[in-house]
Amino acid sequence: MLTEYNEMNQTKLLSYCGLNLVKHKKIFDDMTKKGLIQRTEKAWGNKTIVNYKITEKGKQFCKAILEPYEEMFPRKDLDKEKLNN
């Protein structure tokens, strides 16, 4: 997702990916520690907006690992699958 949009706020990213912050925060923390994504915080009134951005290392990881995996094992297109059933 971040490879397509480069940067997203935490709420939008979690919603788009269908993830729960409480359950999946460790994954985001691990990816940040490994340098695949960058986390930034911005004050917005009395709230803090958290943004995630893919790093160059993250882009390289996607090209080297994830893209070949997706090519070898493509995800099923759920809309096409629904039409065929």
C-alpha positions in Angstrom: 0.0 0.0 0.0 2.7 2.5 0.9 4.6 1.6 -2.3 1.6 3.0 -4.2 0.9 6.1 -2.1 4.3 6.7 -0.5 2.9 8.1 2.7 -0.4 7.6 4.6 -1.7 8.4 8.0 -2.0 5.6 10.5 -5.8 5.5 10.5 -6.1 5.4 6.7 -3.4 2.8 6.4 -4.9 0.5 9.0 -8.4 0.9 7.5 -7.3 0.2 4.0 -5.3 -2.9 5.0 -8.0 -4.2 7.4 -5.7 -4.2 10.4 -6.3 -3.5 14.0 -3.8 -1.2 15.7 -3.8 -3.0 19.0 -3.2 -6.4 17.4 -0.8 -5.2 14.6 1.2 -2.4 16.2 4.1 -4.7 16.8 4.4 -5.3 13.0 4.6 -1.6 12.3 7.1 -1.1 15.1 9.3 -4.0 13.7 9.1 -2.6 10.2 10.1 0.8 11.5 13.1 -0.7 13.5 14.2 -2.6 10.4 14.1 0.6 8.3 11.4 -0.5 5.9 9.0 2.3 6.9 9.4 5.7 8.6 7.0 6.8 11.3 6.4 10.6 11.9 4.1 12.4 14.3 2.5 15.8 13.7 0.6 17.8 16.3 -2.9 18.8 15.1 -4.7 20.7 17.8 -4.9 18.5 20.9 -4.4 15.4 18.7 -1.3 13.7 17.2 -1.4 12.5 13.6 0.8 9.5 12.9 2.1 9.1 9.4 3.9 6.2 7.8 6.2 6.5 4.8 8.0 3.8 2.9 11.8 4.1 2.9 14.2 3.4 0.1 15.1 0.1 1.9 11.4 -0.7 2.0 11.0 -0.1 -1.8 14.0 -2.3 -2.5 12.5 -5.0 -0.2 9.3 -4.9 -2.2 11.0 -5.1 -5.5 13.3 -8.0 -4.4 11.0 -10.0 -2.3 7.3 -9.1 -2.5 6.9 -8.4 -6.2 8.4 -11.8 -7.2 6.2 -13.5 -4.6 3.1 -11.8 -5.9 4.0 -12.9 -9.4 4.5 -16.5 -8.3 1.5 -16.6 -6.1 -1.0 -14.0 -7.2 -3.9 -13.0 -4.9 -7.3 -14.0 -6.1 -9.3 -11.1 -7.4 -12.3 -11.2 -5.1 -14.6 -9.3 -7.5 -13.9 -11.7 -10.4 -14.3 -14.7 -8.0 -17.7 -13.3 -6.9 -18.9 -12.9 -10.5 -17.9 -16.5 -11.4 -19.8 -18.0 -8.5 
